[in-house]
Amino acid sequence: MTANIQALWATYSNTWRDVSPQERGRLLKACVADDVTFTAPGASGRGVADLIIMLEEFQRTYPGAYFDTSVLIVQNRQSLATWSMLDRTGAVILSGNSYARWSDEERIVHLAGFWQS
């Protein structure tokens, strides 16, 4: 399971990149449950549609930005990631952590992002 979750986390991270709506939908379908819940400083939501809105707003606010995960710890269908958010040139904008809970089908059912705002 750990290797699968590591690969699926990479897929999820790619949903934050500047990709087409079709590609974003394809990536999310591979790694996120339809009824996913998520929280972050200043944001929360439920469902893939809400998550897509947040991802698209992220790209409007930070065009070309993306995330690089430096550490991913997996245990008992849970993961904790340490990441950096980078601008389109690769410069670090901020660093933080994300917690994810995974379903038996290896889809993210809950996400929580943490960083100093």
C-alpha positions in Angstrom: 0.0 0.0 0.0 2.8 2.5 0.8 4.2 2.5 -2.7 0.7 2.9 -4.2 0.0 5.9 -1.9 3.3 7.5 -2.7 2.5 7.3 -6.4 -1.1 8.5 -5.8 0.2 11.4 -3.7 2.4 12.4 -6.7 -0.6 12.3 -8.9 -2.6 14.5 -6.4 0.3 17.0 -6.3 0.2 17.3 -10.1 -3.5 18.4 -9.8 -2.1 21.7 -8.5 0.0 22.4 -11.5 -1.0 24.5 -14.5 -2.8 21.7 -16.4 -5.9 21.7 -18.6 -9.3 21.1 -16.9 -9.5 17.7 -18.6 -6.2 16.7 -17.2 -7.0 18.0 -13.8 -10.2 15.9 -13.8 -8.4 12.8 -14.9 -5.7 13.2 -12.2 -8.3 13.8 -9.5 -10.4 10.8 -10.5 -7.3 8.6 -10.0 -6.5 9.7 -6.5 -9.5 11.5 -4.8 -12.8 10.2 -3.5 -15.9 11.9 -5.0 -16.9 13.1 -1.5 -13.4 14.2 -0.4 -13.3 16.8 2.4 -10.5 19.3 2.7 -9.3 22.1 5.0 -6.5 24.6 4.7 -5.9 28.0 6.2 -8.8 30.2 5.0 -10.5 27.4 2.9 -12.5 24.3 3.3 -14.8 22.3 1.1 -16.4 19.0 0.2 -16.4 17.1 -3.0 -14.4 17.1 -6.2 -16.2 20.2 -7.6 -15.2 22.3 -4.6 -11.7 21.0 -4.8 -11.4 21.9 -8.5 -12.6 25.4 -7.7 -9.8 25.7 -5.1 -7.2 24.3 -7.5 -8.2 26.7 -10.3 -8.2 29.7 -7.9 -4.7 28.7 -6.8 -3.4 28.8 -10.4 -5.1 32.1 -11.0 -3.4 33.5 -7.9 0.0 31.8 -8.5 0.2 31.2 -12.2 2.5 28.3 -13.0 3.2 27.5 -9.3 3.5 23.9 -8.2 4.3 21.7 -5.2 7.4 19.6 -4.5 7.0 16.9 -1.8 10.3 16.3 0.1 9.0 13.8 2.6 5.9 11.5 2.6 5.3 9.3 5.6 2.6 6.7 5.2 0.9 4.5 7.9 -2.4 2.9 8.4 -4.1 4.5 5.4 -2.9 8.0 6.4 -0.1 10.1 5.1 1.8 13.2 6.2 3.6 15.2 3.5 6.2 17.9 3.9 6.3 20.1 0.8 7.4 23.4 -0.7 5.3 25.5 -3.0 7.4 26.9 -5.9 6.8 29.6 -8.4 7.1 28.9 -12.1 10.9 29.6 -11.9 11.4 27.1 -9.2 11.8 29.6 -6.3 10.3 28.5 -3.0 7.3 30.6 -2.1 6.4 28.8 1.2 6.7 25.4 2.9 4.1 23.4 4.8 2.6 20.0 5.5 -0.5 18.1 4.4 -2.3 15.3 6.1 -4.4 12.8 4.1 -6.6 10.0 5.1 -7.0 7.3 2.4 -9.9 4.9 1.7 -9.7 1.1 1.3 -9.8 1.9 -2.4 -6.7 4.1 -2.0 -8.4 7.4 -2.7 -8.0 10.5 -0.6 -11.1 11.0 1.6 -9.8 13.8 3.7 -7.1 16.4 3.2 -5.7 19.0 5.7 -3.1 21.5 4.7 -0.9 23.4 7.3 1.4 26.3 6.8 2.0 29.7 8.4 0.0 32.3 6.8 
